[in-house]
Amino acid sequence: MNILNISENTSLALREVELGLKGKFDWKFSSPELKGSTFHLLDFSGKMLRPTLVFIGAEAVGLNSMKYVDLAVAIEYLHISSLIHDDIVDHDTVRRGTDAVHVKYGLENALLAGDALIARAVFTSSPYGEGVMRRISETAFVMCDGESLDYGVQNKSVSINLKNYMIIAEKKTASLISTSLSIAAIHEKICQSAVEKLSSAGEDLGIAFQVRDDIINSIGSVELGKRPGKDDIKFNRPNIVSVLQLEGKERREATEAAIDLMSNYVSKALKKLSEFEKTDSIRKTIMTYFDSSELRKYL
C-alpha cells in the first residue's frame, strides 16, 4: 500500500484489510485450482485505494474506520474480481507485477475466480444490511456494463469519442470508487445530501483515476506504474489521450489536456469533500496520489 498521509486509524484499518482478504473466513475450497486462482492477486498487494476511500468516507462523517474493515474487504474483493475479468477481456498478461490470473491458471479458472470473489463480496457485506448489499450489487452490474462498452470500442461496435469515453470511465471505474467513498454513510443512514455529495465526489475521483491511468499508459512510464505489455493505443482501447487526439490535438497537447482534466476532477472532488470533517487529512491523502507535477515530468 503506497498511499501516504492517511490517519493512524485508517492505517490500522488498512492493515486489518490486508490480513482479512485471505483470512477473513474459511473459504472451504474443494478445488485447488479455484483456491489458487482466487488467491493469486490477493498475494500481490495493490494500491488499496478503494479500501482507503471507504475509511476516508467514514471519517469524513465522523465514523470510526475500524467498524468498516469487513466492508472494505468486500469492496476490495469486488475490485479484484474486476481486474481478473478485465485482463481476460483485454488479453493482458501481467497484473501487479505477476502473471494475470488467466495466464497462470487458465481462462476457465480465472472466470470462476472472478465470480467467486463477487460472491464473497456480497457475502462479506451482508452483515451491513440490505442498503449496503443493494449498492454493492448495483455497482457490480454497472461495472460489467462499462466493461462491455469498453470491449465494444475494441471490436469497433461502439464508437470512441469523448462522450462515450466518459460514460465508460464512469461505469467501469468511477462507480466502484463512488461506492467506496459513500458506503459507510449509506450503512449508517447519514442524511441523503451527505451520501449524494460523497458519491458525487467519488465519481469525480474515479474519473480522475481513470484519466491518470490512461496518461501513464500513454506516456509509457513503468516508473509511474505502467504494466509491461499494456498498450491501449495498439489494441484500440479507450484512452483519454488518444480520444483527445481524435478531436484534433497533437499528442503532447492531448496529454497536457488530459493532465488538466484529471486535476479539474480532483479539484471538483475536493471542493465537495471540503464540507466534511478532517478536510486537511483528506486533501493530503488524495493529492499524494493525484500529483500532476509528477506526470508533467514525462512530457
URUR-V552098 format. One record per helix or strand of 2 or more residues. SS is the DSSP state (H for helix, E for strand). FROM is the first residue (numbers start at 0). TO is the last residue. If there is no record, write none. Layout:
{{SS FROM TO} {SS FROM TO}}
This chain:
{{H 7 22} {H 31 38} {H 40 42} {H 48 59} {H 64 89} {E 93 94} {E 97 98} {H 100 104} {H 106 127} {H 129 153} {H 161 186} {H 191 218} {H 239 245} {H 250 272} {H 278 288} {H 291 295}}
